[in-house]
Amino acid sequence: MFESIITAVIAVTAIGLICAVGLVVASVFMHVHENENEKKIRELLPGANCGACGYSGCDGYAKALAEDADTKANLCTPGGDKVSKVLSELLGREHEDVVEMVATVRCCGDCKTTEKKTLYSGVDTCAAAKMLHGGDGMCTYGCLGRGDCEAACPHDAICMDDGIARVDSRKCVGCGVCVRTCPNHLIHMMPDIKREVIACHNKQKGAVARKQCTNACIACGKCQKACPADAIVIENNLASIKYDKCIACGKCATVCPVGCIRTADYSGKHKFPEPNYIIR
């Protein structure tokens, strides 16, 4: 009996030693060298992991910056120029300004301009409401009004007001989380230096869209004709602005007969009379 116990102890000890040696060998030969620059870069990034830089998150961007000299140091929108500057100094590169972005909701179908087509009493989320005939609103392209974007925003920059989502550009850092959350794909990012946005996403023909919402784009083309920079195109019964051409003159907003083109200061540098980024 005693000999059996001794044998078992010896066997277990031997197995433990073999495993320990194996782990030591593995740690030596399979060790992944950590780039010190990558670690420093990661500490400088804000940690939003939003993917606005085009990489999987802050870790992915830090790795790309540390290993690829062609990766730009001004891609972190939430970090802005402050982060871009310290990254450029660390990497010994010329500093480039960050193009700050702000979220815009392409819908102006509030409680005054559109109506409900049915009474929805299911799970109180936009994603769930959309699964039932595209939501309870007359316009199936419009804001579903249940605040999925508000709940997802990590900076408390979105609120639900008068039935639709509103973005406070003073708080928005351009992370893009809301863009990926909206099931109707209403939220877009735009450079905060621009001043106009077409606040409609309805792709129905003008007469149909108008019945669904009095602020809906009717694709009349007046904005396109008035634009001196050829920055507006009409596609799928909906006007859109090419911001690389837009000169922010505001003429499109002036001629829009339904008022779906809005103009405002989206930079967040001014205080607005209400938490709505749109000011007509």
Secondary structure in CASP SS format (residue, H / E / C, confidence):
PFRMAT SS
TARGET T0000
AUTHOR 0000-0000-0000
METHOD secondary structure of the structure
MODEL  1
M C 1.00
F H 1.00
E H 1.00
S H 1.00
I H 1.00
I H 1.00
T H 1.00
A H 1.00
V H 1.00
I H 1.00
A H 1.00
V H 1.00
T H 1.00
A H 1.00
I H 1.00
G H 1.00
L H 1.00
I H 1.00
C H 1.00
A H 1.00
V H 1.00
G H 1.00
L H 1.00
V H 1.00
V H 1.00
A H 1.00
S H 1.00
V H 1.00
F H 1.00
M C 1.00
H C 1.00
V C 1.00
H C 1.00
E C 1.00
N C 1.00
E H 1.00
N H 1.00
E H 1.00
K H 1.00
K H 1.00
I H 1.00
R H 1.00
E H 1.00
L H 1.00
L C 1.00
P C 1.00
G C 1.00
A C 1.00
N C 1.00
C C 1.00
G C 1.00
A C 1.00
C C 1.00
G C 1.00
Y C 1.00
S C 1.00
G C 1.00
C H 1.00
D H 1.00
G H 1.00
Y H 1.00
A H 1.00
K H 1.00
A H 1.00
L H 1.00
A H 1.00
E H 1.00
D C 1.00
A C 1.00
D C 1.00
T C 1.00
K C 1.00
A C 1.00
N C 1.00
L C 1.00
C C 1.00
T C 1.00
P C 1.00
G C 1.00
G H 1.00
D H 1.00
K H 1.00
V H 1.00
S H 1.00
K H 1.00
V H 1.00
L H 1.00
S H 1.00
E H 1.00
L H 1.00
L H 1.00
G C 1.00
R C 1.00
E C 1.00
H C 1.00
E C 1.00
D C 1.00
V C 1.00
V C 1.00
E C 1.00
M E 1.00
V E 1.00
A E 1.00
T E 1.00
V E 1.00
R C 1.00
C C 1.00
C C 1.00
G C 1.00
D C 1.00
C C 1.00
K C 1.00
T C 1.00
T E 1.00
E C 1.00
K E 1.00
K C 1.00
T C 1.00
L C 1.00
Y C 1.00
S C 1.00
G C 1.00
V C 1.00
D C 1.00
T C 1.00
C H 1.00
A H 1.00
A H 1.00
A H 1.00
K H 1.00
M C 1.00
L C 1.00
H C 1.00
G C 1.00
G C 1.00
D C 1.00
G E 1.00
M C 1.00
C C 1.00
T C 1.00
Y C 1.00
G C 1.00
C C 1.00
L C 1.00
G C 1.00
R C 1.00
G C 1.00
D H 1.00
C H 1.00
E H 1.00
A H 1.00
A H 1.00
C C 1.00
P C 1.00
H C 1.00
D C 1.00
A C 1.00
I E 1.00
C E 1.00
M E 1.00
D E 1.00
D C 1.00
G C 1.00
I E 1.00
A E 1.00
R E 1.00
V E 1.00
D C 1.00
S C 1.00
R C 1.00
K C 1.00
C C 1.00
V C 1.00
G C 1.00
C C 1.00
G C 1.00
V H 1.00
C H 1.00
V H 1.00
R H 1.00
T H 1.00
C C 1.00
P C 1.00
N C 1.00
H C 1.00
L C 1.00
I E 1.00
H E 1.00
M E 1.00
M E 1.00
P E 1.00
D C 1.00
I C 1.00
K C 1.00
R C 1.00
E E 1.00
V E 1.00
I E 1.00
A C 1.00
C C 1.00
H C 1.00
N C 1.00
K C 1.00
Q C 1.00
K C 1.00
G H 1.00
A H 1.00
V H 1.00
A H 1.00
R H 1.00
K H 1.00
Q H 1.00
C E 1.00
T C 1.00
N C 1.00
A C 1.00
C C 1.00
I C 1.00
A C 1.00
C C 1.00
G C 1.00
K H 1.00
C H 1.00
Q H 1.00
K H 1.00
A H 1.00
C C 1.00
P C 1.00
A C 1.00
D C 1.00
A C 1.00
I E 1.00
V E 1.00
I E 1.00
E E 1.00
N C 1.00
N C 1.00
L E 1.00
A E 1.00
S E 1.00
I E 1.00
K C 1.00
Y C 1.00
D C 1.00
K C 1.00
C C 1.00
I C 1.00
A C 1.00
C C 1.00
G C 1.00
K H 1.00
C H 1.00
A H 1.00
T H 1.00
V H 1.00
C C 1.00
P C 1.00
V C 1.00
G C 1.00
C C 1.00
I E 1.00
R E 1.00
T E 1.00
A C 1.00
D C 1.00
Y C 1.00
S C 1.00
G C 1.00
K C 1.00
H C 1.00
K C 1.00
F C 1.00
P C 1.00
E C 1.00
P C 1.00
N C 1.00
Y C 1.00
I C 1.00
I C 1.00
R C 1.00
END
